[in-house]
Amino acid sequence: MVDASLLQIIWFILIAVLWIGYLVLEGFDYGVGMLVPFLGKTEKEKRVIINTIGPVWDGNEVWLLTAGGATFAAFPAWYATLFSGLYLPLFLILVGLIIRGISFEYRSKRPNTQWRHAFDWCTAIGSFLVSLVFGVGFANFIIGLPVAPAAGNDALYVVSPSPYFLQLFSPFALLGGVVLVVLFLFHGAIYLTLKTRGEVRDRALKFAKTIGLVAIVGGAVFLVCQHVFWPGALPVLGWITLVVAALGLVAAWWFVGEHSGIAFIGTTVATLCVAVGIFLRMFPGMGFVDASNPSQVAPGLTVATGSSSEYTLTIMLIVAIIMVPIVLAYTIWTYWVVRKPLSVANIPDTIEANA
C-alpha cells in the first residue's frame, strides 16, 4: 500500500471536519424535526418548535453538500464507488431530505389545520429517515464495505457482492442507525430547552431526561462493539474518543435543565467524538475492505490511491483556506442573531398563510 502524502491526509481530515460539522449542526436539527408532532400540542407550540430551527436548517444542510462536493473533487474513486454501489441507501437519504425540505417550505402556505398537521409528520418522517440511514451507513463503514475490481477494469472498484442493499442491515448496522436517531433526539431535545420557554421547554426537558438514558446505554454498547471488533489503524485514539463521548453524554444528561448550555456542549462533544471515531476507523481505507480478504483494505481505494492529483489538491486547499473561515464566521453570526429563546407569546393569535 502506497503511503499517503501530506496533502492527501489533510484532505481526508478536511472531509471528516465537514461531516462532523454536518452531524453536529444538523443533528439537533433532525432531533427537533422528529419531535415536532410529539412536543407541540397546539398550533402555536408547533410553530415555536419549528421556528427554533427555521433560520438555520437549510444552512446546516450546506455542510452535507460541501462534504459531498469535496469528496468528489479530492477523492473521485471514493465518491464513484459510494454512489454506484450504495445507490439505494443514498436515494433513501435524498427522499428524506426532499420530504423534510418540502415540509418546511409548504407548511405555512395554507392555514388549514390538517394541511399543517400533515407537513408536521413529513418533517418528523424525513428527519427520522435521514438519521436512520446515515446511522446504518456509517456503521457499515466501520465494518468495512467489501469491494472488488470491476469486470474488465482493474482501475474501477465496485461494492461486492451486488446487489448489496439487504446485506447492509446487519445487527451492528441497525444498532448504529438506532443509536444515531436516539443521539439526535437527545441533542434536539436539549436544544429546545435552550431555545424555548414555557410548556414546550418543560416537555422537552422531561423527554431529554428519558431519551438521555437510552442514548447513554445504546451509545456505550455501540462504541464498545466498534472498538472491540473493528478497532481501526489507531486504536488508542479510538478508545480516547469513546471515553470522551461517554463523558459528554453523561454530562449532558446530568446538566440538562439547570445548565442546558453545558448539556448542549455535552451532546455536541459526544456527536463530534462518535464521528471522529468513525473516520479514524475509515483511515486509510475510506471505509472499504478487499472482498477477497476482508481483514485488508482494498488496495485501489485508499487515501493514497483514490485521490485526485497533487495539483488539484493544492488548488482546493488554497480555496478552502480562504473560504472556510468566511463560512464559519457567517455561521457563528447567524446563530448569534437568532440566539434568543421563543415561547407561544411570540406567536400571533391569527393563523394566516405564510405565517
Buried (B, 14 or more C-beta within 10 A) or exposed (E): EEEBBEBBBBBBEBBBBBBBBBBBBBBBBBBBBBBBBEBBEEBBBBBBBBBBBBEBBEBBBBBBEBBBEBBBBBBBBBBBBBEBBBBEBBEBBEBBBEBBBBBBEBBBEBBEEEBBBEBBEBBBBBBBBBBBBBBBBBBBBBBBBBBBBBEEEEEBBBBBEEEBBEBBBEEBBBBBBBBBBBBBBBBBBBBBBBBBBBBBBBBBBBBBBEBBBBBBEBBBEBBEBBBEEBBBEBBEEBBBBBEBBBBBBBBBBBBBBEEBEBBBBBBBBBBBBBBBBBBBBBBBBBBBBBBEEEEEBBBBBBBBBBBBEEEBBEEBBEEBEEEBEEBEEEBEEBEEEBEEBBBBEBBEEEBEEEE
